[in-house]
């Protein structure tokens, strides 16, 4: 079956399940914002990964749904708090919780989503619950570390490439890795395969974030679903920025930094100028190559799985589908 068709089916099954799981209603001022955010769409990337991996390894979709829900609810908890820290007014084309209600509501609704993500895992037997919850606890801390590093970058001028990769690994990739691992745990994969699935997801998660950085500047706005150039306007120091800043010399470097940090230049002019710097410095080509490097690492890890070749091929094809976004 076509991977995209199957992914659409996963989303439908998952969203039907999620609506049933969101059974809390009172107090309304706590749970209405939770339902509002969780039902506002999104790619559902993490549940899709868990469901697909589990099914490929012989697990049942019905058995995997609680793990998939825990991942998505946890992810949305991080978004609710991120929106407050970034003072964001829109998320997925709709008002954020902090915009529609207020910051206090966003904090508390985020907190309860974190708690619900663990409660959903209670549907598993003790040994499986312990395995799943231990991993979710570990990545919860790492996501917070990644978010703090991202916030620190705003006032830091000497960010290294290694620091940037550590930040995106913790902020984004560990939850992708967890999604692959959860699929394996539910399907009762052996320890070797379960740990390899986490590493596969980690590498794909880094590639996915780098691709996101590229799409933010060079993607098609309609396909990407967000305004192009948002990272430039928000002065985000992505790998595109770090590479360009490192490569430029003297006057060109000063010109680049002045434009990047300016609040006076018109948005469209600023975006086009910075994009040109990214292209002429070689940053665009460099980051595209890094996407391939991390995808290839994931592919090599897939080959190490103790699975038949057909399952490995399907997992590789699924990984390509996740990254098959036009830049």
N, C-alpha and C positions, 0 to 999 in steps of 0.2 A: 504494500500500500504506500502511496505517496506520503512522504514524511510530513509535508505541510498539511495535508488532509487529516492525518492522524493527530497532529498537534492541535488542530481546530477541534477535534473530537475530545481530546484531553481537556481543553479549556472548558468546553460545555459540561462535561462530567464533573470537573472540579468546581465550577461555579455553582452548579446545582447542589453539590455537597456542602460548599461553603455557606450557602444561604441557610441550610438546615442546621449547621453548626453554630451560627450566630443567633443563639436562642435567648441570650440575655436581653432584657428589655428595660429594666428599671435599676437605677435611676436613668431616665431618658437622656439627661444632659451628659451622662457618661457614655452610654451605649449608642445613641444616635450618631455621634461623630465617628465612632468605630465603624459602624455599618456604612456610613457615608463614604469613608475613605476606602474600605475594603470592597465596596461595590462600585467604585468609580473607575474600574477598568484596570489598565496596565497590561504589560506583556504576559504576565503569569509565567515568566521564564522559569522560576525555581520549581513550582509545582510540575510544570511540563517535564523538566529534567528528571525529577524524582519518579514520576509516573512512567516515563519512557524507559529509564534505566531499569527500574524494577520489572517491567513487563519483558524487556529484552532478556533479563536474567531468570525468567520463569516465575516472577511474582505476580500476584493478582492486583488489578487496579483498585478493587474495593479495599484490600488490605493496606494499600499505599496511601490512600486519600488522607488519613489523619496526619501522616508525616508530611505530605505535600501541603496540607493546610497549616501546619505548625510553621513551616518555612515561609509561607506567604504572609501569615499574620505577623511573624517576627519581622520580616522585611518591611511591612507597612508601619510597624512600630518605629523602626529606624527613620522612615520617611517623615512621620509625624513630628519627631524630635528635630530632624534635620531642617524641616521647614521653619521651625521656630528659631533655630540658631542662625539660619540664613535670612530670616525675615521674608520668606517667600510668600507671595500672595496667591500664586496659581500652581496647581499640580494636576497634570493630565487634562489641562484645559478648564479645570474647575477651581473654585476657591479652595485654598488649603483650610485645614481645621482651624488654625490660628487666625486666619482671615475671616472665615465664616462665623466662628465663635470668638475665641480669644486664646492667648498663650497658655493660661492656666488649664483650660479645657484640653488644649493640645498636649500638654505635659501629662495630665492624668489619663487621657484616652490612650496615649502612647504607652503609659505604664501598664494599663490593664490589657493591652494587646500583647505585651511581653508575657504577662502572666497567663493569658489564654493560650498562647503558643505552647506553653508547657502542659497546660491542662488537657489540650487536645491529644498530646502524646500518652496520656493516662489510659487510652484505649488499648495500648499494647501490653502484653504480658511483661512481667518484671524484668527478665533478662534483656528483652528487646528495648523496653522502656529505658533501662539504665544506659544501654549503649547509645540510644538516640539522644537522651537528655544530657548525657555527659558531653557529647559532641556539640550540642546546641549551646551548652554552658561555655565551652571553650571558645567557640566562635563569637559568642556574645561579647566576651572581653576583647577579642581581637578587633571586632567591628568598632568598638569604642576607641581603641587605640588608633585605628585608621582614621576615624573622624577627628580625633584630637590632632593628629599629624596634619590632616588637611586644613584644619583651622590655623595651626601654627604656620603653615606655609604662606599664609596671607601676609605675614609681617616678616618673613624670612627671605633674604636675598641670595643666600648661598646654598640653595637646595641641590643636592647631588642626584644623579640618575638613580642610584641605588636607594636613596631615601624615597624617591618618587615611587619606585616599584614596590617598596615595602608598604607605602601608604595605600596604593591601589589594591595590593594583595589583601591587606587587612580590611579595608573599607568595602571592597566589592567581591574579590575573588574567593575569600574563604567561605562565603555563603553559597557561591556557585559550587565550590568543592563539596560543601556539606550536602547540597542537593543531590549530587551524584552519589555520595556516600550513603545518604538515606535510602535511595533506591536499592542499593546493594544490601544494606542491613535488612530492609523489609523482605527482600527476596532471599534472605538467608545465605548470601554469598560468603565464601570463606574469608578469613582475616586478610590474606594476601590481596584478594580482589577488592575487598572493601577499602583497604588503605590505598591501593592503586587508584580506585575510582575517585577518592578525595584528591589525589595529586593530579589526576586528569582534569577534574573540574577546576582546580586551582590554576592550572596553566591556561585552560580555556577562559576562565574568569579574567585573567590578566589580559589575554588577547581581546576579549569582549570589551573591556574598559578602554583599552587603547583604540579599538575600533570606534567606540563611542566618542572619544576625543576627536578622532578624524571626522566622523560624521557631523559632529557639532560645528565644524568649520567648513567642511567640503561636501557634506551630504545634500540630498534633495529634501527640502523642508517638508514637503507633503509626505514623503516616505518615512522620514526620520521622526516626524510627529512633534518636533520642537523647532523653535525659531533658530535659524542658522546664525552662528556667531555668538551664542549666549555665553560661552566660556570666555571669549575675548572681552565682552562687555563687563562681565563679572570679575575680570582680571585673574582668571584661574591659571595657575602655573602648571600647565600640563606638560607632557614630554615634548610636544611641539614647541612650547615656549622655552623649555630648558635647553633643548638642542640648539635652537636659533640663538639664544642668548650666549651660549658657549662658543658658537662658531663665528659670530660677528665680531668685528674689531673696530676699535676707536670710534670714529664719527658715526658709522653705520649702527654700531651697538647703541650709542647714545640716542640716535634718532629712533631706533626700535623701542628702547625703554621709555622714551618720552611719549611716543604715540600710545604704547601699551598702557601706561599709567595715567594718561590724560583723561580728564572729565569734561574737557571743553570741545573736543572734536565730535562731529556728528557721528552717530552710531554706524551708519552704512559706510561712511568714509573710513572710520577706524577699523571696522571689520575687514574691508577690502585691502587696506594698507597692511594690516597684520598678516592676513592670508598670503599676500604677496611675499612678505618676509619669510613666512613658513615654507613657501615653495622655493624661493631662490636660495635659501640657506641650505636646502637639502633635507629639512626637517620632515616634510611630507613623505618623501621617499624613505627616510630613516624609520619613521614610525610604522609605515606600511610593512616594512621588512620585519620590524619587531613583532607585529601581529602574526606574521608567518612563522617566525622563530618559536613563539609560544604555542601556536597551533601544532607545529611539527613536534614539539616536546610532548604535547598531549597525545599525538598520534603514536609516537614511540612507546609511550606508557600503555596505550590500548593494546599494542602488540605483546606486552608482557603479561596481560591478563590470562588467567587459567580458564579460558573459554574456547569454544570451537571457532573456527575461522569465519563462519557465516555471522555469528553474533558480533565478533570484532568488527567485521565489515559494516554491519548495521550501526554499531556504536560510532564508528568513524564517520559514516554518512550523516548520522544525527548531529555530530559535532560540527560538521561542515554546514549543516542547515542553520545551526545557531549563529554562525558567523557570516552567513551568506547575505550580507547587507551591503548595498552599493555605496562606494565611496567615490 
